[in-house]
Amino acid sequence: MAKNDFSLPLMENNITREDLGVLMDFLKTKPRLTQGENVRKFEQEWSEWLEVENSVYVNSGASANLITIAALKYLYGGGEIIVPPLTWVSDIAAVLQNGFKPVFVDINPQNLGMNDKQVIDAITDKTKAVFITYVQGFNCLSDFLLEELKKRNIILIEDVCESHGATFKGRKLGSFGKASNFSFYFAHHMSTIEGGMVCTNDKKFYETIRMLRSHGMVREISDEAMKKGYADTNPDLNPDFIFAYPAYNVRGTEIGGVLGRNQLKRLDSNNEKRRQNFDLFLSLIDPGKYQVDFEVEGSCNYAFPLIIKKSDDSFRDRLESVMREHKIEFRRGSSGGGNQMRQPYLKGIVKENIWKQFSVVEHVHFYGYYIGNYPALPREKIARLCEVLNGIC
């Protein structure tokens, strides 16, 4: 493969001709496109795949974050939430928008998730929840973390937006906490163009999420006894128009439901291809230049993490130059652009220069990247990619 013929985008072919054919067949029936039967079926099929009781489809992973933390506030009150510095902005934004105080801890370099011991050390009497992010398909749960959270009665919320199908001890991530959030954005393991899901085994949390998705309307509740309770305590209101919360409209559409149902059919097989790609990448990339000692058990990576082992600005600049030359698409800082504590939206909320205390995420911020890993990626292209990256001096 000639140098000029080589390119590696972050993602390709995530919505296939087959998906579009299924969608076209659906559109030919002249359906009602707002949230309906396909959304309900997608929620049910997703719950069965994840092995949870309930799922609620929304218009994005960010909206899933938002209403999950809103439900946490309304059902359990305010306080502090322990969060990672390496995550997407919407996780921290949801915490702030709902009046919680974010408390940051550093990450574990082997799985890029929060350091579990630092999480436990950060718990105070104000801690309401731990909002964990599984970065790029790595698991960062541990028995120690789960046992301590249970013992201390701290709620676990899981962000699985980058990690569909990853597991801990054979059980899918997203089935451990009070609630979990998924994203179906174009670049993730599967896509509904935009879209997201909130999943939970807690019935009250589920019904609250259903209301928060649709303006806070009580008629969205599936539990008839709960619905009747609202009607009985508000006899002066039309039962169809009781608004329990000052909420949002983050509903998905039937188009997303159709695409999600079709993509879910091949998610497991696509994930296996991603795992095989990742194993090949780790076997070929130079361990003298790049980090390879990741905790891969249970992982399902939608991207290749490329982290320079040494803090070397000159090498970093040469690496970026070579990747641009070869049209290797990359994102510096890894998930979410690196250390969130450096972002302008947190100015005045976190202490000035506090990021200097977080050495692991700081290294990833300046010397970490992710590059594309997707099911259609040929093995010879992975080999050529590693050849290019290994050749940088």
SULMO-V148151 format. One record per residue. N is the residue number from 1. RES is the residue in one letter. PHI is phi in whole degrees, -180 to 180 (NA if undefined). BURIAL is 1 if it has 16 or more other C-alpha atoms within 10 Angstrom, else 0. Layout:
<<N	RES	PHI	BURIAL> <N	RES	PHI	BURIAL>>
This chain:
<<1	M	NA	0> <2	A	-68	0> <3	K	-57	0> <4	N	-72	0> <5	D	-90	0> <6	F	-88	0> <7	S	-157	1> <8	L	-144	1> <9	P	-73	0> <10	L	-67	1> <11	M	-158	1> <12	E	-152	1> <13	N	59	0> <14	N	-78	1> <15	I	-113	1> <16	T	-91	0> <17	R	-62	0> <18	E	-62	0> <19	D	-58	1> <20	L	-66	0> <21	G	-64	0> <22	V	-62	0> <23	L	-66	1> <24	M	-63	0> <25	D	-61	0> <26	F	-66	0> <27	L	-66	0> <28	K	-66	0> <29	T	-81	0> <30	K	53	0> <31	P	-81	0> <32	R	-79	0> <33	L	-92	1> <34	T	-70	0> <35	Q	-45	1> <36	G	-159	0> <37	E	-62	0> <38	N	-68	1> <39	V	-63	1> <40	R	-62	1> <41	K	-68	0> <42	F	-62	1> <43	E	-59	1> <44	Q	-67	1> <45	E	-66	1> <46	W	-65	1> <47	S	-60	1> <48	E	-66	0> <49	W	-65	0> <50	L	-80	1> <51	E	65	0> <52	V	-125	1> <53	E	-77	1> <54	N	-142	1> <55	S	-139	1> <56	V	-130	1> <57	Y	-83	1> <58	V	-133	1> <59	N	-83	1> <60	S	-169	1> <61	G	-65	1> <62	A	-63	1> <63	S	-67	1> <64	A	-61	1> <65	N	-57	1> <66	L	-60	1> <67	I	-77	1> <68	T	-65	1> <69	I	-72	1> <70	A	-63	1> <71	A	-63	1> <72	L	-58	1> <73	K	-63	1> <74	Y	-69	0> <75	L	-91	0> <76	Y	-128	0> <77	G	86	0> <78	G	-88	1> <79	G	140	1> <80	E	-112	1> <81	I	-127	1> <82	I	-80	1> <83	V	-134	1> <84	P	-88	1> <85	P	-82	1> <86	L	-107	1> <87	T	-166	1> <88	W	-86	1> <89	V	-57	1> <90	S	-65	1> <91	D	-64	1> <92	I	-70	1> <93	A	-61	1> <94	A	-63	1> <95	V	-63	1> <96	L	-67	1> <97	Q	-64	0> <98	N	-102	1> <99	G	83	1> <100	F	-86	1> <101	K	-97	1> <102	P	-79	1> <103	V	-120	1> <104	F	-94	1> <105	V	-132	1> <106	D	-74	1> <107	I	-104	1> <108	N	-90	1> <109	P	-65	1> <110	Q	-81	1> <111	N	-134	1> <112	L	65	1> <113	G	-92	1> <114	M	-61	1> <115	N	-66	1> <116	D	-63	1> <117	K	-69	0> <118	Q	-68	0> <119	V	-59	1> <120	I	-64	1> <121	D	-65	0> <122	A	-84	0> <123	I	-70	1> <124	T	-130	0> <125	D	-72	0> <126	K	-97	0> <127	T	-71	1> <128	K	-97	1> <129	A	-158	1> <130	V	-113	1> <131	F	-108	1> <132	I	-92	1> <133	T	-118	1> <134	Y	-91	1> <135	V	-79	1> <136	Q	54	1> <137	G	95	1> <138	F	-89	1> <139	N	-84	1> <140	C	-128	1> <141	L	-77	1> <142	S	-146	0> <143	D	-59	0> <144	F	-57	0> <145	L	-65	1> <146	L	-63	0> <147	E	-67	0> <148	E	-68	1> <149	L	-64	1> <150	K	-65	0> <151	K	-63	0> <152	R	-93	0> <153	N	60	0> <154	I	-104	1> <155	I	-74	1> <156	L	-107	1> <157	I	-115	1> <158	E	-111	1> <159	D	-99	1> <160	V	-112	1> <161	C	-59	1> <162	E	-108	1> <163	S	-143	1> <164	H	-56	1> <165	G	94	1> <166	A	-68	1> <167	T	-134	1> <168	F	-127	1> <169	K	55	0> <170	G	82	0> <171	R	-108	0> <172	K	-65	1> <173	L	-61	1> <174	G	105	1> <175	S	-115	1> <176	F	-103	1> <177	G	-93	1> <178	K	-60	1> <179	A	-154	1> <180	S	-139	1> <181	N	-121	1> <182	F	-125	1> <183	S	-120	1> <184	F	-116	1> <185	Y	-65	1> <186	F	-51	1> <187	A	-86	1> <188	H	-91	1> <189	H	-59	1> <190	M	-147	1> <191	S	-139	1> <192	T	-115	1> <193	I	80	1> <194	E	-118	1> <195	G	140	1> <196	G	-160	1> <197	M	-143	1> <198	V	-110	1> <199	C	-125	1> <200	T	-161	1> <201	N	-100	1> <202	D	-93	0> <203	K	-63	0> <204	K	-66	0> <205	F	-62	1> <206	Y	-59	1> <207	E	-65	1> <208	T	-66	1> <209	I	-62	1> <210	R	-60	1> <211	M	-69	1> <212	L	-63	1> <213	R	-64	1> <214	S	-127	1> <215	H	66	1> <216	G	79	1> <217	M	-73	1> <218	V	-66	1> <219	R	-66	1> <220	E	-78	1> <221	I	-65	1> <222	S	-90	0> <223	D	-86	0> <224	E	-66	0> <225	A	-67	0> <226	M	-65	0> <227	K	-64	1> <228	K	-65	0> <229	G	-61	0> <230	Y	-64	1> <231	A	-65	1> <232	D	-67	0> <233	T	-88	0> <234	N	-133	0> <235	P	-66	0> <236	D	-84	0> <237	L	-111	0> <238	N	-64	0> <239	P	-56	1> <240	D	-78	0> <241	F	-134	0> <242	I	-105	1> <243	F	-111	1> <244	A	-79	0> <245	Y	-137	1> <246	P	-79	0> <247	A	-107	1> <248	Y	-134	1> <249	N	-119	0> <250	V	-124	1> <251	R	-68	1> <252	G	-90	1> <253	T	-118	1> <254	E	-64	1> <255	I	-60	1> <256	G	-63	1> <257	G	-63	1> <258	V	-64	1> <259	L	-63	1> <260	G	-62	1> <261	R	-64	1> <262	N	-73	1> <263	Q	-69	1> <264	L	-61	1> <265	K	-62	0> <266	R	-114	0> <267	L	-61	1> <268	D	-64	0> <269	S	-68	0> <270	N	-65	1> <271	N	-63	1> <272	E	-64	0> <273	K	-65	1> <274	R	-62	1> <275	R	-63	1> <276	Q	-64	0> <277	N	-59	1> <278	F	-65	1> <279	D	-62	0> <280	L	-65	0> <281	F	-58	1> <282	L	-66	1> <283	S	-76	0> <284	L	-106	1> <285	I	-72	1> <286	D	-72	1> <287	P	-72	0> <288	G	-79	0> <289	K	-109	1> <290	Y	-127	1> <291	Q	-70	1> <292	V	-130	1> <293	D	-86	0> <294	F	-82	0> <295	E	-85	0> <296	V	-94	1> <297	E	-61	0> <298	G	82	1> <299	S	-76	1> <300	C	-149	1> <301	N	-91	1> <302	Y	-87	1> <303	A	-149	1> <304	F	-93	1> <305	P	-78	1> <306	L	-120	1> <307	I	-121	1> <308	I	-67	1> <309	K	-68	1> <310	K	-107	0> <311	S	-78	0> <312	D	-131	0> <313	D	-63	0> <314	S	-65	0> <315	F	-63	1> <316	R	-57	1> <317	D	-65	0> <318	R	-68	0> <319	L	-59	1> <320	E	-64	1> <321	S	-63	0> <322	V	-66	1> <323	M	-64	1> <324	R	-65	0> <325	E	-60	0> <326	H	-94	1> <327	K	59	1> <328	I	-92	1> <329	E	-71	1> <330	F	-146	1> <331	R	-129	1> <332	R	-79	1> <333	G	93	1> <334	S	65	1> <335	S	-58	1> <336	G	71	1> <337	G	85	1> <338	G	103	1> <339	N	-68	1> <340	Q	-61	1> <341	M	-66	1> <342	R	-85	1> <343	Q	-76	0> <344	P	-58	0> <345	Y	-67	0> <346	L	-100	1> <347	K	-65	0> <348	G	87	0> <349	I	-102	0> <350	V	-103	1> <351	K	-64	0> <352	E	-60	0> <353	N	64	0> <354	I	-65	0> <355	W	-61	1> <356	K	-65	0> <357	Q	-84	0> <358	F	-114	1> <359	S	-67	0> <360	V	-70	1> <361	V	-68	1> <362	E	-64	1> <363	H	-65	1> <364	V	-64	1> <365	H	-56	1> <366	F	-98	1> <367	Y	-130	1> <368	G	-116	1> <369	Y	-142	1> <370	Y	-133	1> <371	I	-132	1> <372	G	-69	1> <373	N	-140	1> <374	Y	-146	1> <375	P	-58	1> <376	A	-84	0> <377	L	-75	1> <378	P	-68	0> <379	R	-63	0> <380	E	-67	0> <381	K	-73	0> <382	I	-64	1> <383	A	-63	1> <384	R	-67	1> <385	L	-57	1> <386	C	-65	1> <387	E	-61	0> <388	V	-64	1> <389	L	-67	1> <390	N	-70	1> <391	G	-79	0> <392	I	-78	0> <393	C	-114	0>>
